[in-house]
Amino acid sequence: MCMLSGRTYRSVAAVVTAMYAITPCWSDDRAKSLERLVRQDCGSCHGMTLKGGLGPDLLAARLAGIPSDTLAGIILDGVPGTPMPPWRGLLSEQDALWIADYLKTERTK
């Protein structure tokens, strides 16, 4: 069994507390709205099943090694010189992180 020192335990507890304090909770309606955006708007280039099209596939297996904040940056700022547009102004940073995490999660639909 791994034992943490008091100082380490307090540090870990502070990080976990901070994560929950800054991680917004999305209502079911907002989550469904973001999922619909991914399926329709992102799907128009990345394929309606997100298996690729004009843009590359957005399947969890391919995105697994990419940090969520990197994906969120691509979502927000686009990719210059490609058809990938910036979504900043339409999406918040928290929305973009939600989408990044959603894309990195295996989905059955």
Backbone as XML, in Angstrom:
<?xml version="1.0"?>
<chain id="A" units="angstrom">
  <residue number="1" name="MET">
    <atom name="N" x="0.843" y="-1.166" z="0.000"/>
    <atom name="CA" x="0.000" y="0.000" z="0.000"/>
    <atom name="C" x="0.892" y="1.234" z="0.000"/>
  </residue>
  <residue number="2" name="CYS">
    <atom name="N" x="0.551" y="2.178" z="-0.837"/>
    <atom name="CA" x="1.332" y="3.407" z="-0.956"/>
    <atom name="C" x="0.864" y="4.413" z="0.096"/>
  </residue>
  <residue number="3" name="MET">
    <atom name="N" x="1.797" y="4.947" z="0.832"/>
    <atom name="CA" x="1.452" y="5.944" z="1.857"/>
    <atom name="C" x="1.965" y="7.301" z="1.392"/>
  </residue>
  <residue number="4" name="LEU">
    <atom name="N" x="1.124" y="8.291" z="1.470"/>
    <atom name="CA" x="1.514" y="9.644" z="1.117"/>
    <atom name="C" x="1.856" y="10.422" z="2.374"/>
  </residue>
  <residue number="5" name="SER">
    <atom name="N" x="2.874" y="11.263" z="2.276"/>
    <atom name="CA" x="3.192" y="12.122" z="3.409"/>
    <atom name="C" x="2.077" y="13.152" z="3.550"/>
  </residue>
  <residue number="6" name="GLY">
    <atom name="N" x="1.988" y="13.781" z="4.688"/>
    <atom name="CA" x="0.971" y="14.802" z="4.919"/>
    <atom name="C" x="1.063" y="15.925" z="3.901"/>
  </residue>
  <residue number="7" name="ARG">
    <atom name="N" x="2.290" y="16.333" z="3.593"/>
    <atom name="CA" x="2.487" y="17.427" z="2.638"/>
    <atom name="C" x="2.032" y="17.001" z="1.238"/>
  </residue>
  <residue number="8" name="THR">
    <atom name="N" x="2.404" y="15.792" z="0.815"/>
    <atom name="CA" x="1.995" y="15.293" z="-0.496"/>
    <atom name="C" x="0.489" y="15.148" z="-0.563"/>
  </residue>
  <residue number="9" name="TYR">
    <atom name="N" x="-0.105" y="14.623" z="0.492"/>
    <atom name="CA" x="-1.552" y="14.446" z="0.531"/>
    <atom name="C" x="-2.259" y="15.795" z="0.396"/>
  </residue>
  <residue number="10" name="ARG">
    <atom name="N" x="-1.769" y="16.802" z="1.108"/>
    <atom name="CA" x="-2.373" y="18.132" z="1.026"/>
    <atom name="C" x="-2.223" y="18.707" z="-0.372"/>
  </residue>
  <residue number="11" name="SER">
    <atom name="N" x="-1.078" y="18.473" z="-1.016"/>
    <atom name="CA" x="-0.863" y="18.961" z="-2.382"/>
    <atom name="C" x="-1.827" y="18.300" z="-3.360"/>
  </residue>
  <residue number="12" name="VAL">
    <atom name="N" x="-1.970" y="16.996" z="-3.250"/>
    <atom name="CA" x="-2.892" y="16.260" z="-4.117"/>
    <atom name="C" x="-4.320" y="16.731" z="-3.862"/>
  </residue>
  <residue number="13" name="ALA">
    <atom name="N" x="-4.686" y="16.882" z="-2.616"/>
    <atom name="CA" x="-6.036" y="17.333" z="-2.272"/>
    <atom name="C" x="-6.300" y="18.727" z="-2.836"/>
  </residue>
  <residue number="14" name="ALA">
    <atom name="N" x="-5.301" y="19.605" z="-2.790"/>
    <atom name="CA" x="-5.469" y="20.957" z="-3.321"/>
    <atom name="C" x="-5.674" y="20.936" z="-4.829"/>
  </residue>
  <residue number="15" name="VAL">
    <atom name="N" x="-4.934" y="20.092" z="-5.527"/>
    <atom name="CA" x="-5.084" y="19.989" z="-6.979"/>
    <atom name="C" x="-6.461" y="19.453" z="-7.337"/>
  </residue>
  <residue number="16" name="VAL">
    <atom name="N" x="-6.896" y="18.405" z="-6.666"/>
    <atom name="CA" x="-8.213" y="17.827" z="-6.940"/>
    <atom name="C" x="-9.313" y="18.841" z="-6.639"/>
  </residue>
  <residue number="17" name="THR">
    <atom name="N" x="-9.196" y="19.538" z="-5.527"/>
    <atom name="CA" x="-10.183" y="20.556" z="-5.178"/>
    <atom name="C" x="-10.211" y="21.651" z="-6.233"/>
  </residue>
  <residue number="18" name="ALA">
    <atom name="N" x="-9.052" y="22.092" z="-6.688"/>
    <atom name="CA" x="-8.984" y="23.138" z="-7.713"/>
    <atom name="C" x="-9.593" y="22.658" z="-9.023"/>
  </residue>
  <residue number="19" name="MET">
    <atom name="N" x="-9.359" y="21.402" z="-9.375"/>
    <atom name="CA" x="-9.928" y="20.865" z="-10.606"/>
    <atom name="C" x="-11.449" y="20.920" z="-10.560"/>
  </residue>
  <residue number="20" name="TYR">
    <atom name="N" x="-12.021" y="20.519" z="-9.453"/>
    <atom name="CA" x="-13.471" y="20.547" z="-9.345"/>
    <atom name="C" x="-14.002" y="21.971" z="-9.269"/>
  </residue>
  <residue number="21" name="ALA">
    <atom name="N" x="-13.225" y="22.871" z="-8.718"/>
    <atom name="CA" x="-13.667" y="24.258" z="-8.598"/>
    <atom name="C" x="-13.693" y="24.955" z="-9.950"/>
  </residue>
  <residue number="22" name="ILE">
    <atom name="N" x="-12.761" y="24.591" z="-10.859"/>
    <atom name="CA" x="-12.715" y="25.274" z="-12.148"/>
    <atom name="C" x="-13.361" y="24.476" z="-13.271"/>
  </residue>
  <residue number="23" name="THR">
    <atom name="N" x="-13.726" y="23.243" z="-13.040"/>
    <atom name="CA" x="-14.359" y="22.441" z="-14.074"/>
    <atom name="C" x="-15.845" y="22.707" z="-14.053"/>
  </residue>
  <residue number="24" name="PRO">
    <atom name="N" x="-16.348" y="23.389" z="-15.085"/>
    <atom name="CA" x="-17.773" y="23.695" z="-15.085"/>
    <atom name="C" x="-18.602" y="22.439" z="-15.312"/>
  </residue>
  <residue number="25" name="CYS">
    <atom name="N" x="-19.804" y="22.464" z="-14.811"/>
    <atom name="CA" x="-20.739" y="21.375" z="-15.043"/>
    <atom name="C" x="-21.684" y="21.821" z="-16.146"/>
  </residue>
  <residue number="26" name="TRP">
    <atom name="N" x="-21.852" y="20.979" z="-17.118"/>
    <atom name="CA" x="-22.760" y="21.299" z="-18.207"/>
    <atom name="C" x="-24.099" y="20.667" z="-17.923"/>
  </residue>
  <residue number="27" name="SER">
    <atom name="N" x="-25.151" y="21.433" z="-18.216"/>
    <atom name="CA" x="-26.490" y="20.875" z="-18.115"/>
    <atom name="C" x="-26.634" y="19.832" z="-19.213"/>
  </residue>
  <residue number="28" name="ASP">
    <atom name="N" x="-27.611" y="18.958" z="-19.061"/>
    <atom name="CA" x="-27.862" y="17.968" z="-20.101"/>
    <atom name="C" x="-28.162" y="18.641" z="-21.426"/>
  </residue>
  <residue number="29" name="ASP">
    <atom name="N" x="-28.885" y="19.762" z="-21.376"/>
    <atom name="CA" x="-29.212" y="20.488" z="-22.604"/>
    <atom name="C" x="-27.954" y="21.015" z="-23.287"/>
  </residue>
  <residue number="30" name="ARG">
    <atom name="N" x="-27.018" y="21.579" z="-22.508"/>
    <atom name="CA" x="-25.781" y="22.120" z="-23.104"/>
    <atom name="C" x="-24.940" y="20.983" z="-23.662"/>
  </residue>
  <residue number="31" name="ALA">
    <atom name="N" x="-24.837" y="19.883" z="-22.944"/>
    <atom name="CA" x="-24.068" y="18.743" z="-23.435"/>
    <atom name="C" x="-24.675" y="18.215" z="-24.735"/>
  </residue>
  <residue number="32" name="LYS">
    <atom name="N" x="-25.990" y="18.123" z="-24.795"/>
    <atom name="CA" x="-26.652" y="17.651" z="-26.020"/>
    <atom name="C" x="-26.427" y="18.640" z="-27.159"/>
  </residue>
  <residue number="33" name="SER">
    <atom name="N" x="-26.439" y="19.930" z="-26.850"/>
    <atom name="CA" x="-26.193" y="20.950" z="-27.858"/>
    <atom name="C" x="-24.773" y="20.833" z="-28.418"/>
  </residue>
  <residue number="34" name="LEU">
    <atom name="N" x="-23.797" y="20.622" z="-27.548"/>
    <atom name="CA" x="-22.413" y="20.467" z="-28.004"/>
    <atom name="C" x="-22.243" y="19.179" z="-28.791"/>
  </residue>
  <residue number="35" name="GLU">
    <atom name="N" x="-22.888" y="18.112" z="-28.353"/>
    <atom name="CA" x="-22.806" y="16.851" z="-29.094"/>
    <atom name="C" x="-23.417" y="17.024" z="-30.489"/>
  </residue>
  <residue number="36" name="ARG">
    <atom name="N" x="-24.541" y="17.721" z="-30.572"/>
    <atom name="CA" x="-25.185" y="17.984" z="-31.865"/>
    <atom name="C" x="-24.254" y="18.813" z="-32.758"/>
  </residue>
  <residue number="37" name="LEU">
    <atom name="N" x="-23.574" y="19.804" z="-32.181"/>
    <atom name="CA" x="-22.626" y="20.613" z="-32.941"/>
    <atom name="C" x="-21.520" y="19.734" z="-33.517"/>
  </residue>
  <residue number="38" name="VAL">
    <atom name="N" x="-20.989" y="18.833" z="-32.702"/>
    <atom name="CA" x="-19.930" y="17.937" z="-33.176"/>
    <atom name="C" x="-20.448" y="17.076" z="-34.319"/>
  </residue>
  <residue number="39" name="ARG">
    <atom name="N" x="-21.609" y="16.476" z="-34.127"/>
    <atom name="CA" x="-22.157" y="15.575" z="-35.139"/>
    <atom name="C" x="-22.499" y="16.303" z="-36.434"/>
  </residue>
  <residue number="40" name="GLN">
    <atom name="N" x="-23.056" y="17.492" z="-36.344"/>
    <atom name="CA" x="-23.501" y="18.186" z="-37.549"/>
    <atom name="C" x="-22.424" y="19.090" z="-38.138"/>
  </residue>
  <residue number="41" name="ASP">
    <atom name="N" x="-21.921" y="20.023" z="-37.350"/>
    <atom name="CA" x="-20.961" y="20.983" z="-37.889"/>
    <atom name="C" x="-19.592" y="20.358" z="-38.136"/>
  </residue>
  <residue number="42" name="CYS">
    <atom name="N" x="-19.062" y="19.654" z="-37.154"/>
    <atom name="CA" x="-17.765" y="18.997" z="-37.350"/>
    <atom name="C" x="-17.915" y="17.862" z="-38.368"/>
  </residue>
  <residue number="43" name="GLY">
    <atom name="N" x="-19.061" y="17.164" z="-38.266"/>
    <atom name="CA" x="-19.325" y="16.045" z="-39.168"/>
    <atom name="C" x="-19.398" y="16.446" z="-40.625"/>
  </residue>
  <residue number="44" name="SER">
    <atom name="N" x="-19.716" y="17.712" z="-40.906"/>
    <atom name="CA" x="-19.803" y="18.139" z="-42.304"/>
    <atom name="C" x="-18.449" y="18.037" z="-43.009"/>
  </residue>
  <residue number="45" name="CYS">
    <atom name="N" x="-17.358" y="18.147" z="-42.268"/>
    <atom name="CA" x="-16.016" y="17.989" z="-42.854"/>
    <atom name="C" x="-15.343" y="16.678" z="-42.435"/>
  </residue>
  <residue number="46" name="HIS">
    <atom name="N" x="-15.582" y="16.270" z="-41.205"/>
    <atom name="CA" x="-14.898" y="15.088" z="-40.672"/>
    <atom name="C" x="-15.710" y="13.815" z="-40.863"/>
  </residue>
  <residue number="47" name="GLY">
    <atom name="N" x="-16.804" y="13.908" z="-41.601"/>
    <atom name="CA" x="-17.670" y="12.758" z="-41.848"/>
    <atom name="C" x="-18.758" y="12.684" z="-40.798"/>
  </residue>
  <residue number="48" name="MET">
    <atom name="N" x="-19.954" y="12.352" z="-41.236"/>
    <atom name="CA" x="-21.098" y="12.320" z="-40.323"/>
    <atom name="C" x="-20.916" y="11.301" z="-39.196"/>
  </residue>
  <residue number="49" name="THR">
    <atom name="N" x="-20.089" y="10.303" z="-39.414"/>
    <atom name="CA" x="-19.778" y="9.340" z="-38.350"/>
    <atom name="C" x="-18.398" y="9.626" z="-37.746"/>
  </residue>
  <residue number="50" name="LEU">
    <atom name="N" x="-17.828" y="10.771" z="-38.141"/>
    <atom name="CA" x="-16.521" y="11.248" z="-37.655"/>
    <atom name="C" x="-15.375" y="10.317" z="-38.046"/>
  </residue>
  <residue number="51" name="LYS">
    <atom name="N" x="-15.597" y="9.523" z="-39.098"/>
    <atom name="CA" x="-14.566" y="8.587" z="-39.557"/>
    <atom name="C" x="-13.700" y="9.183" z="-40.662"/>
  </residue>
  <residue number="52" name="GLY">
    <atom name="N" x="-13.845" y="10.474" z="-40.897"/>
    <atom name="CA" x="-13.021" y="11.155" z="-41.884"/>
    <atom name="C" x="-13.824" y="11.582" z="-43.087"/>
  </residue>
  <residue number="53" name="GLY">
    <atom name="N" x="-13.329" y="12.580" z="-43.738"/>
    <atom name="CA" x="-13.945" y="13.143" z="-44.930"/>
    <atom name="C" x="-12.962" y="14.142" z="-45.485"/>
  </residue>
  <residue number="54" name="LEU">
    <atom name="N" x="-13.396" y="15.385" z="-45.672"/>
    <atom name="CA" x="-12.477" y="16.442" z="-46.061"/>
    <atom name="C" x="-11.388" y="16.577" z="-44.985"/>
  </residue>
  <residue number="55" name="GLY">
    <atom name="N" x="-11.805" y="16.482" z="-43.720"/>
    <atom name="CA" x="-10.871" y="16.505" z="-42.595"/>
    <atom name="C" x="-10.595" y="15.091" z="-42.109"/>
  </residue>
  <residue number="56" name="PRO">
    <atom name="N" x="-9.573" y="14.919" z="-41.280"/>
    <atom name="CA" x="-9.239" y="13.582" z="-40.777"/>
    <atom name="C" x="-10.310" y="13.050" z="-39.829"/>
  </residue>
  <residue number="57" name="ASP">
    <atom name="N" x="-10.221" y="11.747" z="-39.573"/>
    <atom name="CA" x="-11.181" y="11.161" z="-38.632"/>
    <atom name="C" x="-10.985" y="11.758" z="-37.244"/>
  </residue>
  <residue number="58" name="LEU">
    <atom name="N" x="-12.068" y="11.755" z="-36.484"/>
    <atom name="CA" x="-12.048" y="12.258" z="-35.108"/>
    <atom name="C" x="-12.385" y="11.132" z="-34.142"/>
  </residue>
  <residue number="59" name="LEU">
    <atom name="N" x="-11.866" y="9.952" z="-34.424"/>
    <atom name="CA" x="-12.133" y="8.797" z="-33.574"/>
    <atom name="C" x="-11.216" y="8.800" z="-32.359"/>
  </residue>
  <residue number="60" name="ALA">
    <atom name="N" x="-11.752" y="8.287" z="-31.271"/>
    <atom name="CA" x="-11.029" y="8.302" z="-29.993"/>
    <atom name="C" x="-9.658" y="7.637" z="-30.095"/>
  </residue>
  <residue number="61" name="ALA">
    <atom name="N" x="-9.558" y="6.551" z="-30.837"/>
    <atom name="CA" x="-8.280" y="5.835" z="-30.935"/>
    <atom name="C" x="-7.190" y="6.723" z="-31.533"/>
  </residue>
  <residue number="62" name="ARG">
    <atom name="N" x="-7.522" y="7.545" z="-32.519"/>
    <atom name="CA" x="-6.528" y="8.414" z="-33.142"/>
    <atom name="C" x="-6.201" y="9.609" z="-32.260"/>
  </residue>
  <residue number="63" name="LEU">
    <atom name="N" x="-7.165" y="10.069" z="-31.471"/>
    <atom name="CA" x="-6.973" y="11.269" z="-30.659"/>
    <atom name="C" x="-6.430" y="10.974" z="-29.260"/>
  </residue>
  <residue number="64" name="ALA">
    <atom name="N" x="-6.342" y="9.706" z="-28.900"/>
    <atom name="CA" x="-5.990" y="9.313" z="-27.525"/>
    <atom name="C" x="-4.683" y="9.936" z="-27.036"/>
  </residue>
  <residue number="65" name="GLY">
    <atom name="N" x="-3.684" y="10.048" z="-27.883"/>
    <atom name="CA" x="-2.381" y="10.559" z="-27.452"/>
    <atom name="C" x="-2.246" y="12.073" z="-27.508"/>
  </residue>
  <residue number="66" name="ILE">
    <atom name="N" x="-3.301" y="12.756" z="-27.919"/>
    <atom name="CA" x="-3.246" y="14.216" z="-28.033"/>
    <atom name="C" x="-3.897" y="14.823" z="-26.793"/>
  </residue>
  <residue number="67" name="PRO">
    <atom name="N" x="-3.194" y="15.683" z="-26.071"/>
    <atom name="CA" x="-3.791" y="16.295" z="-24.873"/>
    <atom name="C" x="-5.062" y="17.075" z="-25.210"/>
  </residue>
  <residue number="68" name="SER">
    <atom name="N" x="-6.021" y="17.020" z="-24.313"/>
    <atom name="CA" x="-7.293" y="17.707" z="-24.529"/>
    <atom name="C" x="-7.114" y="19.203" z="-24.748"/>
  </residue>
  <residue number="69" name="ASP">
    <atom name="N" x="-6.160" y="19.824" z="-24.048"/>
    <atom name="CA" x="-5.971" y="21.263" z="-24.236"/>
    <atom name="C" x="-5.412" y="21.578" z="-25.620"/>
  </residue>
  <residue number="70" name="THR">
    <atom name="N" x="-4.646" y="20.664" z="-26.197"/>
    <atom name="CA" x="-4.156" y="20.843" z="-27.568"/>
    <atom name="C" x="-5.316" y="20.761" z="-28.551"/>
  </residue>
  <residue number="71" name="LEU">
    <atom name="N" x="-6.180" y="19.757" z="-28.372"/>
    <atom name="CA" x="-7.361" y="19.631" z="-29.229"/>
    <atom name="C" x="-8.265" y="20.852" z="-29.091"/>
  </residue>
  <residue number="72" name="ALA">
    <atom name="N" x="-8.449" y="21.318" z="-27.866"/>
    <atom name="CA" x="-9.288" y="22.504" z="-27.639"/>
    <atom name="C" x="-8.708" y="23.714" z="-28.360"/>
  </residue>
  <residue number="73" name="GLY">
    <atom name="N" x="-7.391" y="23.853" z="-28.364"/>
    <atom name="CA" x="-6.745" y="24.949" z="-29.076"/>
    <atom name="C" x="-6.996" y="24.881" z="-30.579"/>
  </residue>
  <residue number="74" name="ILE">
    <atom name="N" x="-6.965" y="23.674" z="-31.128"/>
    <atom name="CA" x="-7.260" y="23.493" z="-32.554"/>
    <atom name="C" x="-8.714" y="23.861" z="-32.833"/>
  </residue>
  <residue number="75" name="ILE">
    <atom name="N" x="-9.608" y="23.434" z="-31.958"/>
    <atom name="CA" x="-11.028" y="23.758" z="-32.119"/>
    <atom name="C" x="-11.224" y="25.268" z="-32.073"/>
  </residue>
  <residue number="76" name="LEU">
    <atom name="N" x="-10.608" y="25.923" z="-31.129"/>
    <atom name="CA" x="-10.814" y="27.365" z="-30.948"/>
    <atom name="C" x="-10.131" y="28.212" z="-32.019"/>
  </residue>
  <residue number="77" name="ASP">
    <atom name="N" x="-8.928" y="27.821" z="-32.427"/>
    <atom name="CA" x="-8.132" y="28.667" z="-33.308"/>
    <atom name="C" x="-8.031" y="28.164" z="-34.739"/>
  </residue>
  <residue number="78" name="GLY">
    <atom name="N" x="-8.563" y="26.968" z="-35.011"/>
    <atom name="CA" x="-8.488" y="26.410" z="-36.352"/>
    <atom name="C" x="-7.065" y="26.020" z="-36.709"/>
  </residue>
  <residue number="79" name="VAL">
    <atom name="N" x="-6.867" y="25.667" z="-37.961"/>
    <atom name="CA" x="-5.541" y="25.300" z="-38.462"/>
    <atom name="C" x="-5.290" y="26.129" z="-39.722"/>
  </residue>
  <residue number="80" name="PRO">
    <atom name="N" x="-4.425" y="27.140" z="-39.626"/>
    <atom name="CA" x="-4.153" y="27.986" z="-40.790"/>
    <atom name="C" x="-3.688" y="27.154" z="-41.989"/>
  </residue>
  <residue number="81" name="GLY">
    <atom name="N" x="-4.154" y="27.551" z="-43.159"/>
    <atom name="CA" x="-3.753" y="26.863" z="-44.381"/>
    <atom name="C" x="-4.549" y="25.605" z="-44.669"/>
  </residue>
  <residue number="82" name="THR">
    <atom name="N" x="-5.553" y="25.318" z="-43.832"/>
    <atom name="CA" x="-6.413" y="24.160" z="-44.040"/>
    <atom name="C" x="-7.863" y="24.637" z="-43.958"/>
  </residue>
  <residue number="83" name="PRO">
    <atom name="N" x="-8.799" y="23.769" z="-44.294"/>
    <atom name="CA" x="-10.206" y="24.154" z="-44.162"/>
    <atom name="C" x="-10.715" y="24.226" z="-42.712"/>
  </residue>
  <residue number="84" name="MET">
    <atom name="N" x="-9.880" y="23.840" z="-41.725"/>
    <atom name="CA" x="-10.322" y="23.834" z="-40.328"/>
    <atom name="C" x="-10.462" y="25.266" z="-39.832"/>
  </residue>
  <residue number="85" name="PRO">
    <atom name="N" x="-11.721" y="25.722" z="-39.611"/>
    <atom name="CA" x="-11.939" y="27.104" z="-39.184"/>
    <atom name="C" x="-11.782" y="27.275" z="-37.677"/>
  </residue>
  <residue number="86" name="PRO">
    <atom name="N" x="-11.561" y="28.498" z="-37.236"/>
    <atom name="CA" x="-11.568" y="28.761" z="-35.796"/>
    <atom name="C" x="-13.006" y="28.848" z="-35.292"/>
  </residue>
  <residue number="87" name="TRP">
    <atom name="N" x="-13.248" y="28.309" z="-34.111"/>
    <atom name="CA" x="-14.571" y="28.360" z="-33.496"/>
    <atom name="C" x="-14.600" y="29.319" z="-32.316"/>
  </residue>
  <residue number="88" name="ARG">
    <atom name="N" x="-13.466" y="29.988" z="-32.056"/>
    <atom name="CA" x="-13.417" y="30.974" z="-30.968"/>
    <atom name="C" x="-14.437" y="32.060" z="-31.272"/>
  </residue>
  <residue number="89" name="GLY">
    <atom name="N" x="-15.139" y="32.492" z="-30.286"/>
    <atom name="CA" x="-16.208" y="33.456" z="-30.499"/>
    <atom name="C" x="-17.563" y="32.776" z="-30.546"/>
  </residue>
  <residue number="90" name="LEU">
    <atom name="N" x="-17.576" y="31.530" z="-31.007"/>
    <atom name="CA" x="-18.802" y="30.732" z="-31.009"/>
    <atom name="C" x="-18.810" y="29.741" z="-29.850"/>
  </residue>
  <residue number="91" name="LEU">
    <atom name="N" x="-17.603" y="29.353" z="-29.426"/>
    <atom name="CA" x="-17.449" y="28.399" z="-28.319"/>
    <atom name="C" x="-16.531" y="28.992" z="-27.263"/>
  </residue>
  <residue number="92" name="SER">
    <atom name="N" x="-16.806" y="28.669" z="-26.018"/>
    <atom name="CA" x="-15.904" y="29.064" z="-24.930"/>
    <atom name="C" x="-14.764" y="28.053" z="-24.836"/>
  </residue>
  <residue number="93" name="GLU">
    <atom name="N" x="-13.743" y="28.408" z="-24.078"/>
    <atom name="CA" x="-12.647" y="27.466" z="-23.858"/>
    <atom name="C" x="-13.161" y="26.206" z="-23.164"/>
  </residue>
  <residue number="94" name="GLN">
    <atom name="N" x="-14.104" y="26.371" z="-22.234"/>
    <atom name="CA" x="-14.674" y="25.214" z="-21.532"/>
    <atom name="C" x="-15.459" y="24.331" z="-22.502"/>
  </residue>
  <residue number="95" name="ASP">
    <atom name="N" x="-16.193" y="24.952" z="-23.436"/>
    <atom name="CA" x="-16.913" y="24.173" z="-24.444"/>
    <atom name="C" x="-15.932" y="23.374" z="-25.293"/>
  </residue>
  <residue number="96" name="ALA">
    <atom name="N" x="-14.848" y="24.018" z="-25.711"/>
    <atom name="CA" x="-13.854" y="23.347" z="-26.545"/>
    <atom name="C" x="-13.211" y="22.184" z="-25.792"/>
  </residue>
  <residue number="97" name="LEU">
    <atom name="N" x="-12.950" y="22.350" z="-24.501"/>
    <atom name="CA" x="-12.406" y="21.242" z="-23.708"/>
    <atom name="C" x="-13.417" y="20.112" z="-23.577"/>
  </residue>
  <residue number="98" name="TRP">
    <atom name="N" x="-14.702" y="20.456" z="-23.408"/>
    <atom name="CA" x="-15.744" y="19.432" z="-23.348"/>
    <atom name="C" x="-15.758" y="18.632" z="-24.649"/>
  </residue>
  <residue number="99" name="ILE">
    <atom name="N" x="-15.692" y="19.343" z="-25.781"/>
    <atom name="CA" x="-15.697" y="18.674" z="-27.080"/>
    <atom name="C" x="-14.464" y="17.786" z="-27.225"/>
  </residue>
  <residue number="100" name="ALA">
    <atom name="N" x="-13.300" y="18.292" z="-26.830"/>
    <atom name="CA" x="-12.070" y="17.498" z="-26.917"/>
    <atom name="C" x="-12.203" y="16.214" z="-26.098"/>
  </residue>
  <residue number="101" name="ASP">
    <atom name="N" x="-12.697" y="16.334" z="-24.883"/>
    <atom name="CA" x="-12.879" y="15.145" z="-24.043"/>
    <atom name="C" x="-13.926" y="14.208" z="-24.637"/>
  </residue>
  <residue number="102" name="TYR">
    <atom name="N" x="-14.984" y="14.780" z="-25.194"/>
    <atom name="CA" x="-16.031" y="13.983" z="-25.842"/>
    <atom name="C" x="-15.440" y="13.193" z="-27.009"/>
  </residue>
  <residue number="103" name="LEU">
    <atom name="N" x="-14.619" y="13.837" z="-27.823"/>
    <atom name="CA" x="-14.012" y="13.157" z="-28.968"/>
    <atom name="C" x="-13.054" y="12.056" z="-28.541"/>
  </residue>
  <residue number="104" name="LYS">
    <atom name="N" x="-12.427" y="12.220" z="-27.386"/>
    <atom name="CA" x="-11.471" y="11.220" z="-26.906"/>
    <atom name="C" x="-12.136" y="10.053" z="-26.185"/>
  </residue>
  <residue number="105" name="THR">
    <atom name="N" x="-13.476" y="10.093" z="-26.088"/>
    <atom name="CA" x="-14.222" y="9.043" z="-25.423"/>
    <atom name="C" x="-14.855" y="8.148" z="-26.479"/>
  </residue>
  <residue number="106" name="GLU">
    <atom name="N" x="-14.707" y="6.839" z="-26.312"/>
    <atom name="CA" x="-15.350" y="5.906" z="-27.250"/>
    <atom name="C" x="-16.853" y="6.105" z="-27.210"/>
  </residue>
  <residue number="107" name="ARG">
    <atom name="N" x="-17.435" y="6.210" z="-28.383"/>
    <atom name="CA" x="-18.884" y="6.371" z="-28.492"/>
    <atom name="C" x="-19.444" y="5.245" z="-29.331"/>
  </residue>
  <residue number="108" name="THR">
    <atom name="N" x="-20.675" y="4.854" z="-29.039"/>
    <atom name="CA" x="-21.291" y="3.784" z="-29.813"/>
    <atom name="C" x="-22.143" y="4.320" z="-30.952"/>
  </residue>
  <residue number="109" name="LYS">
    <atom name="N" x="-22.478" y="5.623" z="-30.933"/>
    <atom name="CA" x="-23.256" y="6.162" z="-32.041"/>
    <atom name="C" x="-22.389" y="6.919" z="-32.997"/>
  </residue>
</chain>
